[in-house]
């Protein structure tokens, strides 16, 4: 996806956590690099799987994110 430096990266993990990071804080790679795994960028993702990555342009009180697992847990 395409993101602006004003956007926020939202990462949802398999254990039900949502972690956020401003796009401007994501380390920049060079022209010949392949990038870095999310596990190295987010401290809380080292022991669990990433299930979704979303770009959020702005957080507004009239918009919501519902996270539901296959086991029926809703957050």
mmCIF file of the N, C-alpha and C atoms, coordinates in Angstrom:
data_MODEL
# 
_entry.id   MODEL 
# 
loop_
_atom_site.group_PDB 
_atom_site.id 
_atom_site.type_symbol 
_atom_site.label_atom_id 
_atom_site.label_alt_id 
_atom_site.label_comp_id 
_atom_site.label_asym_id 
_atom_site.label_entity_id 
_atom_site.label_seq_id 
_atom_site.pdbx_PDB_ins_code 
_atom_site.Cartn_x 
_atom_site.Cartn_y 
_atom_site.Cartn_z 
_atom_site.occupancy 
_atom_site.B_iso_or_equiv 
_atom_site.pdbx_formal_charge 
_atom_site.auth_seq_id 
_atom_site.auth_comp_id 
_atom_site.auth_asym_id 
_atom_site.auth_atom_id 
_atom_site.pdbx_PDB_model_num 
ATOM 1   N N  . UNK A 1 1  ? 0.832   -1.180  0.000  1.00 0.00 ? 1  UNK A N  1 
ATOM 2   C CA . UNK A 1 1  ? 0.000   0.000   0.000  1.00 0.00 ? 1  UNK A CA 1 
ATOM 3   C C  . UNK A 1 1  ? 0.876   1.243   0.000  1.00 0.00 ? 1  UNK A C  1 
ATOM 4   N N  . UNK A 1 2  ? 0.307   2.339   -0.383 1.00 0.00 ? 2  UNK A N  1 
ATOM 5   C CA . UNK A 1 2  ? 1.006   3.620   -0.411 1.00 0.00 ? 2  UNK A CA 1 
ATOM 6   C C  . UNK A 1 2  ? 0.630   4.379   0.850  1.00 0.00 ? 2  UNK A C  1 
ATOM 7   N N  . UNK A 1 3  ? 1.634   4.980   1.491  1.00 0.00 ? 3  UNK A N  1 
ATOM 8   C CA . UNK A 1 3  ? 1.389   5.709   2.730  1.00 0.00 ? 3  UNK A CA 1 
ATOM 9   C C  . UNK A 1 3  ? 2.132   7.035   2.722  1.00 0.00 ? 3  UNK A C  1 
ATOM 10  N N  . UNK A 1 4  ? 1.572   8.001   3.406  1.00 0.00 ? 4  UNK A N  1 
ATOM 11  C CA . UNK A 1 4  ? 2.193   9.309   3.571  1.00 0.00 ? 4  UNK A CA 1 
ATOM 12  C C  . UNK A 1 4  ? 2.967   9.311   4.885  1.00 0.00 ? 4  UNK A C  1 
ATOM 13  N N  . UNK A 1 5  ? 3.889   10.238  5.036  1.00 0.00 ? 5  UNK A N  1 
ATOM 14  C CA . UNK A 1 5  ? 4.641   10.327  6.289  1.00 0.00 ? 5  UNK A CA 1 
ATOM 15  C C  . UNK A 1 5  ? 3.764   10.790  7.446  1.00 0.00 ? 5  UNK A C  1 
ATOM 16  N N  . UNK A 1 6  ? 2.574   11.297  7.154  1.00 0.00 ? 6  UNK A N  1 
ATOM 17  C CA . UNK A 1 6  ? 1.637   11.707  8.204  1.00 0.00 ? 6  UNK A CA 1 
ATOM 18  C C  . UNK A 1 6  ? 0.750   10.557  8.670  1.00 0.00 ? 6  UNK A C  1 
ATOM 19  N N  . UNK A 1 7  ? 0.771   9.427   7.974  1.00 0.00 ? 7  UNK A N  1 
ATOM 20  C CA . UNK A 1 7  ? -0.069  8.277   8.314  1.00 0.00 ? 7  UNK A CA 1 
ATOM 21  C C  . UNK A 1 7  ? 0.538   7.466   9.455  1.00 0.00 ? 7  UNK A C  1 
ATOM 22  N N  . UNK A 1 8  ? -0.249  6.525   9.958  1.00 0.00 ? 8  UNK A N  1 
ATOM 23  C CA . UNK A 1 8  ? 0.179   5.626   11.025 1.00 0.00 ? 8  UNK A CA 1 
ATOM 24  C C  . UNK A 1 8  ? 0.065   4.192   10.540 1.00 0.00 ? 8  UNK A C  1 
ATOM 25  N N  . UNK A 1 9  ? 1.055   3.382   10.856 1.00 0.00 ? 9  UNK A N  1 
ATOM 26  C CA . UNK A 1 9  ? 1.049   1.964   10.530 1.00 0.00 ? 9  UNK A CA 1 
ATOM 27  C C  . UNK A 1 9  ? 0.468   1.221   11.730 1.00 0.00 ? 9  UNK A C  1 
ATOM 28  N N  . UNK A 1 10 ? -0.589  0.466   11.505 1.00 0.00 ? 10 UNK A N  1 
ATOM 29  C CA . UNK A 1 10 ? -1.257  -0.293  12.556 1.00 0.00 ? 10 UNK A CA 1 
ATOM 30  C C  . UNK A 1 10 ? -1.043  -1.773  12.273 1.00 0.00 ? 10 UNK A C  1 
ATOM 31  N N  . UNK A 1 11 ? -0.448  -2.489  13.222 1.00 0.00 ? 11 UNK A N  1 
ATOM 32  C CA . UNK A 1 11 ? -0.143  -3.911  13.069 1.00 0.00 ? 11 UNK A CA 1 
ATOM 33  C C  . UNK A 1 11 ? -0.994  -4.693  14.052 1.00 0.00 ? 11 UNK A C  1 
ATOM 34  N N  . UNK A 1 12 ? -1.741  -5.681  13.550 1.00 0.00 ? 12 UNK A N  1 
ATOM 35  C CA . UNK A 1 12 ? -2.556  -6.551  14.395 1.00 0.00 ? 12 UNK A CA 1 
ATOM 36  C C  . UNK A 1 12 ? -1.861  -7.894  14.508 1.00 0.00 ? 12 UNK A C  1 
ATOM 37  N N  . UNK A 1 13 ? -1.762  -8.413  15.737 1.00 0.00 ? 13 UNK A N  1 
ATOM 38  C CA . UNK A 1 13 ? -1.052  -9.663  15.974 1.00 0.00 ? 13 UNK A CA 1 
ATOM 39  C C  . UNK A 1 13 ? -2.026  -10.797 16.254 1.00 0.00 ? 13 UNK A C  1 
ATOM 40  N N  . UNK A 1 14 ? -1.532  -12.020 16.176 1.00 0.00 ? 14 UNK A N  1 
ATOM 41  C CA . UNK A 1 14 ? -2.361  -13.213 16.380 1.00 0.00 ? 14 UNK A CA 1 
ATOM 42  C C  . UNK A 1 14 ? -2.885  -13.312 17.801 1.00 0.00 ? 14 UNK A C  1 
ATOM 43  N N  . UNK A 1 15 ? -2.205  -12.704 18.762 1.00 0.00 ? 15 UNK A N  1 
ATOM 44  C CA . UNK A 1 15 ? -2.686  -12.770 20.143 1.00 0.00 ? 15 UNK A CA 1 
ATOM 45  C C  . UNK A 1 15 ? -3.620  -11.613 20.489 1.00 0.00 ? 15 UNK A C  1 
ATOM 46  N N  . UNK A 1 16 ? -4.051  -10.831 19.485 1.00 0.00 ? 16 UNK A N  1 
ATOM 47  C CA . UNK A 1 16 ? -5.070  -9.816  19.692 1.00 0.00 ? 16 UNK A CA 1 
ATOM 48  C C  . UNK A 1 16 ? -4.566  -8.432  20.026 1.00 0.00 ? 16 UNK A C  1 
ATOM 49  N N  . UNK A 1 17 ? -3.306  -8.175  19.867 1.00 0.00 ? 17 UNK A N  1 
ATOM 50  C CA . UNK A 1 17 ? -2.772  -6.849  20.158 1.00 0.00 ? 17 UNK A CA 1 
ATOM 51  C C  . UNK A 1 17 ? -2.748  -5.994  18.899 1.00 0.00 ? 17 UNK A C  1 
ATOM 52  N N  . UNK A 1 18 ? -2.899  -4.692  19.089 1.00 0.00 ? 18 UNK A N  1 
ATOM 53  C CA . UNK A 1 18 ? -2.779  -3.719  18.001 1.00 0.00 ? 18 UNK A CA 1 
ATOM 54  C C  . UNK A 1 18 ? -1.622  -2.795  18.366 1.00 0.00 ? 18 UNK A C  1 
ATOM 55  N N  . UNK A 1 19 ? -0.619  -2.739  17.503 1.00 0.00 ? 19 UNK A N  1 
ATOM 56  C CA . UNK A 1 19 ? 0.546   -1.896  17.723 1.00 0.00 ? 19 UNK A CA 1 
ATOM 57  C C  . UNK A 1 19 ? 0.582   -0.830  16.646 1.00 0.00 ? 19 UNK A C  1 
ATOM 58  N N  . UNK A 1 20 ? 0.956   0.381   17.018 1.00 0.00 ? 20 UNK A N  1 
ATOM 59  C CA . UNK A 1 20 ? 0.989   1.459   16.029 1.00 0.00 ? 20 UNK A CA 1 
ATOM 60  C C  . UNK A 1 20 ? 2.364   2.100   15.998 1.00 0.00 ? 20 UNK A C  1 
ATOM 61  N N  . UNK A 1 21 ? 2.679   2.658   14.833 1.00 0.00 ? 21 UNK A N  1 
ATOM 62  C CA . UNK A 1 21 ? 3.945   3.340   14.619 1.00 0.00 ? 21 UNK A CA 1 
ATOM 63  C C  . UNK A 1 21 ? 3.729   4.379   13.527 1.00 0.00 ? 21 UNK A C  1 
ATOM 64  N N  . UNK A 1 22 ? 4.087   5.645   13.795 1.00 0.00 ? 22 UNK A N  1 
ATOM 65  C CA . UNK A 1 22 ? 3.991   6.640   12.726 1.00 0.00 ? 22 UNK A CA 1 
ATOM 66  C C  . UNK A 1 22 ? 4.898   6.243   11.555 1.00 0.00 ? 22 UNK A C  1 
ATOM 67  N N  . UNK A 1 23 ? 4.413   6.433   10.346 1.00 0.00 ? 23 UNK A N  1 
ATOM 68  C CA . UNK A 1 23 ? 5.182   6.062   9.157  1.00 0.00 ? 23 UNK A CA 1 
ATOM 69  C C  . UNK A 1 23 ? 6.535   6.767   9.136  1.00 0.00 ? 23 UNK A C  1 
ATOM 70  N N  . UNK A 1 24 ? 6.585   8.000   9.625  1.00 0.00 ? 24 UNK A N  1 
ATOM 71  C CA . UNK A 1 24 ? 7.853   8.738   9.608  1.00 0.00 ? 24 UNK A CA 1 
ATOM 72  C C  . UNK A 1 24 ? 8.914   8.087   10.497 1.00 0.00 ? 24 UNK A C  1 
ATOM 73  N N  . UNK A 1 25 ? 8.512   7.191   11.426 1.00 0.00 ? 25 UNK A N  1 
ATOM 74  C CA . UNK A 1 25 ? 9.456   6.506   12.301 1.00 0.00 ? 25 UNK A CA 1 
ATOM 75  C C  . UNK A 1 25 ? 9.901   5.148   11.761 1.00 0.00 ? 25 UNK A C  1 
ATOM 76  N N  . UNK A 1 26 ? 9.340   4.719   10.633 1.00 0.00 ? 26 UNK A N  1 
ATOM 77  C CA . UNK A 1 26 ? 9.757   3.458   10.013 1.00 0.00 ? 26 UNK A CA 1 
ATOM 78  C C  . UNK A 1 26 ? 11.133  3.674   9.388  1.00 0.00 ? 26 UNK A C  1 
ATOM 79  N N  . UNK A 1 27 ? 12.103  2.805   9.692  1.00 0.00 ? 27 UNK A N  1 
ATOM 80  C CA . UNK A 1 27 ? 13.446  3.001   9.136  1.00 0.00 ? 27 UNK A CA 1 
ATOM 81  C C  . UNK A 1 27 ? 13.449  2.929   7.611  1.00 0.00 ? 27 UNK A C  1 
ATOM 82  N N  . UNK A 1 28 ? 14.186  3.826   7.003  1.00 0.00 ? 28 UNK A N  1 
ATOM 83  C CA . UNK A 1 28 ? 14.253  3.896   5.550  1.00 0.00 ? 28 UNK A CA 1 
ATOM 84  C C  . UNK A 1 28 ? 15.342  2.965   5.038  1.00 0.00 ? 28 UNK A C  1 
ATOM 85  N N  . UNK A 1 29 ? 15.043  2.236   3.982  1.00 0.00 ? 29 UNK A N  1 
ATOM 86  C CA . UNK A 1 29 ? 16.016  1.332   3.382  1.00 0.00 ? 29 UNK A CA 1 
ATOM 87  C C  . UNK A 1 29 ? 16.667  1.970   2.175  1.00 0.00 ? 29 UNK A C  1 
ATOM 88  N N  . UNK A 1 30 ? 17.803  1.458   1.817  1.00 0.00 ? 30 UNK A N  1 
ATOM 89  C CA . UNK A 1 30 ? 18.503  1.970   0.645  1.00 0.00 ? 30 UNK A CA 1 
ATOM 90  C C  . UNK A 1 30 ? 17.966  1.364   -0.634 1.00 0.00 ? 30 UNK A C  1 
ATOM 91  N N  . UNK A 1 31 ? 18.521  1.772   -1.758 1.00 0.00 ? 31 UNK A N  1 
ATOM 92  C CA . UNK A 1 31 ? 18.063  1.303   -3.064 1.00 0.00 ? 31 UNK A CA 1 
ATOM 93  C C  . UNK A 1 31 ? 18.374  -0.174  -3.279 1.00 0.00 ? 31 UNK A C  1 
ATOM 94  N N  . UNK A 1 32 ? 19.411  -0.682  -2.663 1.00 0.00 ? 32 UNK A N  1 
ATOM 95  C CA . UNK A 1 32 ? 19.794  -2.080  -2.882 1.00 0.00 ? 32 UNK A CA 1 
ATOM 96  C C  . UNK A 1 32 ? 19.389  -2.993  -1.729 1.00 0.00 ? 32 UNK A C  1 
ATOM 97  N N  . UNK A 1 33 ? 18.697  -2.483  -0.709 1.00 0.00 ? 33 UNK A N  1 
ATOM 98  C CA . UNK A 1 33 ? 18.295  -3.321  0.423  1.00 0.00 ? 33 UNK A CA 1 
ATOM 99  C C  . UNK A 1 33 ? 16.945  -3.967  0.155  1.00 0.00 ? 33 UNK A C  1 
ATOM 100 N N  . UNK A 1 34 ? 16.670  -5.038  0.882  1.00 0.00 ? 34 UNK A N  1 
ATOM 101 C CA . UNK A 1 34 ? 15.404  -5.761  0.729  1.00 0.00 ? 34 UNK A CA 1 
ATOM 102 C C  . UNK A 1 34 ? 14.412  -5.396  1.815  1.00 0.00 ? 34 UNK A C  1 
ATOM 103 N N  . UNK A 1 35 ? 14.778  -4.487  2.720  1.00 0.00 ? 35 UNK A N  1 
ATOM 104 C CA . UNK A 1 35 ? 13.878  -4.092  3.799  1.00 0.00 ? 35 UNK A CA 1 
ATOM 105 C C  . UNK A 1 35 ? 14.175  -4.844  5.070  1.00 0.00 ? 35 UNK A C  1 
ATOM 106 N N  . UNK A 1 36 ? 13.381  -4.566  6.110  1.00 0.00 ? 36 UNK A N  1 
ATOM 107 C CA . UNK A 1 36 ? 13.545  -5.222  7.403  1.00 0.00 ? 36 UNK A CA 1 
ATOM 108 C C  . UNK A 1 36 ? 12.239  -5.888  7.799  1.00 0.00 ? 36 UNK A C  1 
ATOM 109 N N  . UNK A 1 37 ? 12.306  -7.031  8.476  1.00 0.00 ? 37 UNK A N  1 
ATOM 110 C CA . UNK A 1 37 ? 11.074  -7.684  8.934  1.00 0.00 ? 37 UNK A CA 1 
ATOM 111 C C  . UNK A 1 37 ? 10.360  -6.845  9.999  1.00 0.00 ? 37 UNK A C  1 
ATOM 112 N N  . UNK A 1 38 ? 9.038   -6.963  10.057 1.00 0.00 ? 38 UNK A N  1 
ATOM 113 C CA . UNK A 1 38 ? 8.274   -6.248  11.072 1.00 0.00 ? 38 UNK A CA 1 
ATOM 114 C C  . UNK A 1 38 ? 8.692   -6.649  12.479 1.00 0.00 ? 38 UNK A C  1 
ATOM 115 N N  . UNK A 1 39 ? 9.160   -7.850  12.644 1.00 0.00 ? 39 UNK A N  1 
ATOM 116 C CA . UNK A 1 39 ? 9.601   -8.312  13.960 1.00 0.00 ? 39 UNK A CA 1 
ATOM 117 C C  . UNK A 1 39 ? 10.757  -7.473  14.498 1.00 0.00 ? 39 UNK A C  1 
ATOM 118 N N  . UNK A 1 40 ? 11.563  -6.901  13.617 1.00 0.00 ? 40 UNK A N  1 
ATOM 119 C CA . UNK A 1 40 ? 12.668  -6.061  14.050 1.00 0.00 ? 40 UNK A CA 1 
ATOM 120 C C  . UNK A 1 40 ? 12.226  -4.621  14.314 1.00 0.00 ? 40 UNK A C  1 
ATOM 121 N N  . UNK A 1 41 ? 11.161  -4.179  13.661 1.00 0.00 ? 41 UNK A N  1 
ATOM 122 C CA . UNK A 1 41 ? 10.682  -2.806  13.821 1.00 0.00 ? 41 UNK A CA 1 
ATOM 123 C C  . UNK A 1 41 ? 9.815   -2.672  15.065 1.00 0.00 ? 41 UNK A C  1 
ATOM 124 N N  . UNK A 1 42 ? 8.936   -3.641  15.303 1.00 0.00 ? 42 UNK A N  1 
ATOM 125 C CA . UNK A 1 42 ? 8.038   -3.619  16.458 1.00 0.00 ? 42 UNK A CA 1 
ATOM 126 C C  . UNK A 1 42 ? 8.570   -4.546  17.535 1.00 0.00 ? 42 UNK A C  1 
ATOM 127 N N  . UNK A 1 43 ? 8.762   -4.021  18.730 1.00 0.00 ? 43 UNK A N  1 
ATOM 128 C CA . UNK A 1 43 ? 9.277   -4.821  19.843 1.00 0.00 ? 43 UNK A CA 1 
ATOM 129 C C  . UNK A 1 43 ? 8.293   -5.914  20.271 1.00 0.00 ? 43 UNK A C  1 
ATOM 130 N N  . UNK A 1 44 ? 6.981   -5.638  20.248 1.00 0.00 ? 44 UNK A N  1 
ATOM 131 C CA . UNK A 1 44 ? 5.997   -6.588  20.736 1.00 0.00 ? 44 UNK A CA 1 
ATOM 132 C C  . UNK A 1 44 ? 5.650   -7.704  19.783 1.00 0.00 ? 44 UNK A C  1 
ATOM 133 N N  . UNK A 1 45 ? 6.227   -7.752  18.599 1.00 0.00 ? 45 UNK A N  1 
ATOM 134 C CA . UNK A 1 45 ? 5.865   -8.744  17.588 1.00 0.00 ? 45 UNK A CA 1 
ATOM 135 C C  . UNK A 1 45 ? 6.865   -9.890  17.548 1.00 0.00 ? 45 UNK A C  1 
ATOM 136 N N  . UNK A 1 46 ? 7.862   -9.877  18.353 1.00 0.00 ? 46 UNK A N  1 
ATOM 137 C CA . UNK A 1 46 ? 8.925   -10.887 18.280 1.00 0.00 ? 46 UNK A CA 1 
ATOM 138 C C  . UNK A 1 46 ? 8.450   -12.299 18.620 1.00 0.00 ? 46 UNK A C  1 
ATOM 139 N N  . UNK A 1 47 ? 7.397   -12.437 19.422 1.00 0.00 ? 47 UNK A N  1 
ATOM 140 C CA . UNK A 1 47 ? 6.973   -13.763 19.858 1.00 0.00 ? 47 UNK A CA 1 
ATOM 141 C C  . UNK A 1 47 ? 5.633   -14.201 19.274 1.00 0.00 ? 47 UNK A C  1 
ATOM 142 N N  . UNK A 1 48 ? 5.024   -13.422 18.417 1.00 0.00 ? 48 UNK A N  1 
ATOM 143 C CA . UNK A 1 48 ? 3.724   -13.764 17.861 1.00 0.00 ? 48 UNK A CA 1 
ATOM 144 C C  . UNK A 1 48 ? 3.698   -13.472 16.363 1.00 0.00 ? 48 UNK A C  1 
ATOM 145 N N  . UNK A 1 49 ? 2.657   -13.910 15.694 1.00 0.00 ? 49 UNK A N  1 
ATOM 146 C CA . UNK A 1 49 ? 2.527   -13.704 14.255 1.00 0.00 ? 49 UNK A CA 1 
ATOM 147 C C  . UNK A 1 49 ? 1.766   -12.411 13.957 1.00 0.00 ? 49 UNK A C  1 
ATOM 148 N N  . UNK A 1 50 ? 2.141   -11.746 12.889 1.00 0.00 ? 50 UNK A N  1 
ATOM 149 C CA . UNK A 1 50 ? 1.411   -10.578 12.391 1.00 0.00 ? 50 UNK A CA 1 
ATOM 150 C C  . UNK A 1 50 ? 0.308   -11.083 11.481 1.00 0.00 ? 50 UNK A C  1 
ATOM 151 N N  . UNK A 1 51 ? -0.937  -10.659 11.748 1.00 0.00 ? 51 UNK A N  1 
ATOM 152 C CA . UNK A 1 51 ? -2.060  -11.122 10.935 1.00 0.00 ? 51 UNK A CA 1 
ATOM 153 C C  . UNK A 1 51 ? -2.576  -10.050 9.993  1.00 0.00 ? 51 UNK A C  1 
ATOM 154 N N  . UNK A 1 52 ? -2.306  -8.774  10.279 1.00 0.00 ? 52 UNK A N  1 
ATOM 155 C CA . UNK A 1 52 ? -2.754  -7.700  9.395  1.00 0.00 ? 52 UNK A CA 1 
ATOM 156 C C  . UNK A 1 52 ? -1.906  -6.454  9.615  1.00 0.00 ? 52 UNK A C  1 
ATOM 157 N N  . UNK A 1 53 ? -1.721  -5.713  8.535  1.00 0.00 ? 53 UNK A N  1 
ATOM 158 C CA . UNK A 1 53 ? -1.041  -4.428  8.580  1.00 0.00 ? 53 UNK A CA 1 
ATOM 159 C C  . UNK A 1 53 ? -1.937  -3.425  7.876  1.00 0.00 ? 53 UNK A C  1 
ATOM 160 N N  . UNK A 1 54 ? -2.268  -2.341  8.569  1.00 0.00 ? 54 UNK A N  1 
ATOM 161 C CA . UNK A 1 54 ? -3.174  -1.333  8.019  1.00 0.00 ? 54 UNK A CA 1 
ATOM 162 C C  . UNK A 1 54 ? -2.511  0.036   8.031  1.00 0.00 ? 54 UNK A C  1 
ATOM 163 N N  . UNK A 1 55 ? -2.894  0.851   7.070  1.00 0.00 ? 55 UNK A N  1 
ATOM 164 C CA . UNK A 1 55 ? -2.472  2.253   7.047  1.00 0.00 ? 55 UNK A CA 1 
ATOM 165 C C  . UNK A 1 55 ? -3.655  3.085   7.521  1.00 0.00 ? 55 UNK A C  1 
ATOM 166 N N  . UNK A 1 56 ? -3.431  3.908   8.539  1.00 0.00 ? 56 UNK A N  1 
ATOM 167 C CA . UNK A 1 56 ? -4.484  4.763   9.077  1.00 0.00 ? 56 UNK A CA 1 
ATOM 168 C C  . UNK A 1 56 ? -4.094  6.210   8.809  1.00 0.00 ? 56 UNK A C  1 
ATOM 169 N N  . UNK A 1 57 ? -4.923  6.907   8.035  1.00 0.00 ? 57 UNK A N  1 
ATOM 170 C CA . UNK A 1 57 ? -4.633  8.302   7.707  1.00 0.00 ? 57 UNK A CA 1 
ATOM 171 C C  . UNK A 1 57 ? -4.914  9.211   8.902  1.00 0.00 ? 57 UNK A C  1 
ATOM 172 N N  . UNK A 1 58 ? -6.005  8.935   9.603  1.00 0.00 ? 58 UNK A N  1 
ATOM 173 C CA . UNK A 1 58 ? -6.327  9.720   10.795 1.00 0.00 ? 58 UNK A CA 1 
ATOM 174 C C  . UNK A 1 58 ? -7.234  8.894   11.703 1.00 0.00 ? 58 UNK A C  1 
ATOM 175 N N  . UNK A 1 59 ? -7.095  9.110   13.001 1.00 0.00 ? 59 UNK A N  1 
ATOM 176 C CA . UNK A 1 59 ? -7.956  8.465   13.977 1.00 0.00 ? 59 UNK A CA 1 
ATOM 177 C C  . UNK A 1 59 ? -9.094  9.429   14.286 1.00 0.00 ? 59 UNK A C  1 
ATOM 178 N N  . UNK A 1 60 ? -10.322 8.971   14.028 1.00 0.00 ? 60 UNK A N  1 
ATOM 179 C CA . UNK A 1 60 ? -11.501 9.806   14.260 1.00 0.00 ? 60 UNK A CA 1 
ATOM 180 C C  . UNK A 1 60 ? -12.440 9.087   15.211 1.00 0.00 ? 60 UNK A C  1 
ATOM 181 N N  . UNK A 1 61 ? -13.173 9.831   16.044 1.00 0.00 ? 61 UNK A N  1 
ATOM 182 C CA . UNK A 1 61 ? -14.069 9.186   17.013 1.00 0.00 ? 61 UNK A CA 1 
ATOM 183 C C  . UNK A 1 61 ? -15.266 8.478   16.381 1.00 0.00 ? 61 UNK A C  1 
ATOM 184 N N  . UNK A 1 62 ? -15.594 8.780   15.125 1.00 0.00 ? 62 UNK A N  1 
ATOM 185 C CA . UNK A 1 62 ? -16.745 8.145   14.483 1.00 0.00 ? 62 UNK A CA 1 
ATOM 186 C C  . UNK A 1 62 ? -16.362 6.930   13.647 1.00 0.00 ? 62 UNK A C  1 
ATOM 187 N N  . UNK A 1 63 ? -15.090 6.476   13.723 1.00 0.00 ? 63 UNK A N  1 
ATOM 188 C CA . UNK A 1 63 ? -14.628 5.305   12.973 1.00 0.00 ? 63 UNK A CA 1 
ATOM 189 C C  . UNK A 1 63 ? -14.068 4.279   13.944 1.00 0.00 ? 63 UNK A C  1 
ATOM 190 N N  . UNK A 1 64 ? -14.313 2.988   13.667 1.00 0.00 ? 64 UNK A N  1 
ATOM 191 C CA . UNK A 1 64 ? -13.923 1.924   14.575 1.00 0.00 ? 64 UNK A CA 1 
ATOM 192 C C  . UNK A 1 64 ? -13.216 0.808   13.821 1.00 0.00 ? 64 UNK A C  1 
ATOM 193 N N  . UNK A 1 65 ? -12.462 0.021   14.548 1.00 0.00 ? 65 UNK A N  1 
ATOM 194 C CA . UNK A 1 65 ? -11.819 -1.175  14.013 1.00 0.00 ? 65 UNK A CA 1 
ATOM 195 C C  . UNK A 1 65 ? -12.250 -2.340  14.888 1.00 0.00 ? 65 UNK A C  1 
ATOM 196 N N  . UNK A 1 66 ? -12.843 -3.358  14.281 1.00 0.00 ? 66 UNK A N  1 
ATOM 197 C CA . UNK A 1 66 ? -13.285 -4.548  14.998 1.00 0.00 ? 66 UNK A CA 1 
ATOM 198 C C  . UNK A 1 66 ? -12.355 -5.683  14.620 1.00 0.00 ? 66 UNK A C  1 
ATOM 199 N N  . UNK A 1 67 ? -11.793 -6.344  15.617 1.00 0.00 ? 67 UNK A N  1 
ATOM 200 C CA . UNK A 1 67 ? -10.852 -7.438  15.412 1.00 0.00 ? 67 UNK A CA 1 
ATOM 201 C C  . UNK A 1 67 ? -11.471 -8.698  15.989 1.00 0.00 ? 67 UNK A C  1 
ATOM 202 N N  . UNK A 1 68 ? -11.731 -9.696  15.131 1.00 0.00 ? 68 UNK A N  1 
ATOM 203 C CA . UNK A 1 68 ? -12.339 -10.953 15.574 1.00 0.00 ? 68 UNK A CA 1 
ATOM 204 C C  . UNK A 1 68 ? -11.478 -12.120 15.137 1.00 0.00 ? 68 UNK A C  1 
ATOM 205 N N  . UNK A 1 69 ? -11.270 -13.078 16.038 1.00 0.00 ? 69 UNK A N  1 
ATOM 206 C CA . UNK A 1 69 ? -10.460 -14.246 15.720 1.00 0.00 ? 69 UNK A CA 1 
ATOM 207 C C  . UNK A 1 69 ? -11.372 -15.400 15.291 1.00 0.00 ? 69 UNK A C  1 
ATOM 208 N N  . UNK A 1 70 ? -10.773 -16.434 14.727 1.00 0.00 ? 70 UNK A N  1 
ATOM 209 C CA . UNK A 1 70 ? -11.526 -17.610 14.304 1.00 0.00 ? 70 UNK A CA 1 
ATOM 210 C C  . UNK A 1 70 ? -12.139 -18.324 15.508 1.00 0.00 ? 70 UNK A C  1 
ATOM 211 N N  . UNK A 1 71 ? -11.535 -18.166 16.671 1.00 0.00 ? 71 UNK A N  1 
ATOM 212 C CA . UNK A 1 71 ? -12.034 -18.787 17.888 1.00 0.00 ? 71 UNK A CA 1 
ATOM 213 C C  . UNK A 1 71 ? -13.177 -18.031 18.533 1.00 0.00 ? 71 UNK A C  1 
ATOM 214 N N  . UNK A 1 72 ? -13.529 -16.868 17.988 1.00 0.00 ? 72 UNK A N  1 
ATOM 215 C CA . UNK A 1 72 ? -14.663 -16.113 18.513 1.00 0.00 ? 72 UNK A CA 1 
ATOM 216 C C  . UNK A 1 72 ? -14.304 -14.963 19.433 1.00 0.00 ? 72 UNK A C  1 
ATOM 217 N N  . UNK A 1 73 ? -13.046 -14.674 19.633 1.00 0.00 ? 73 UNK A N  1 
ATOM 218 C CA . UNK A 1 73 ? -12.657 -13.538 20.454 1.00 0.00 ? 73 UNK A CA 1 
ATOM 219 C C  . UNK A 1 73 ? -12.816 -12.258 19.653 1.00 0.00 ? 73 UNK A C  1 
ATOM 220 N N  . UNK A 1 74 ? -13.493 -11.280 20.231 1.00 0.00 ? 74 UNK A N  1 
ATOM 221 C CA . UNK A 1 74 ? -13.728 -10.004 19.562 1.00 0.00 ? 74 UNK A CA 1 
ATOM 222 C C  . UNK A 1 74 ? -13.101 -8.907  20.400 1.00 0.00 ? 74 UNK A C  1 
ATOM 223 N N  . UNK A 1 75 ? -12.365 -8.044  19.730 1.00 0.00 ? 75 UNK A N  1 
ATOM 224 C CA . UNK A 1 75 ? -11.743 -6.905  20.433 1.00 0.00 ? 75 UNK A CA 1 
ATOM 225 C C  . UNK A 1 75 ? -12.054 -5.643  19.680 1.00 0.00 ? 75 UNK A C  1 
# 
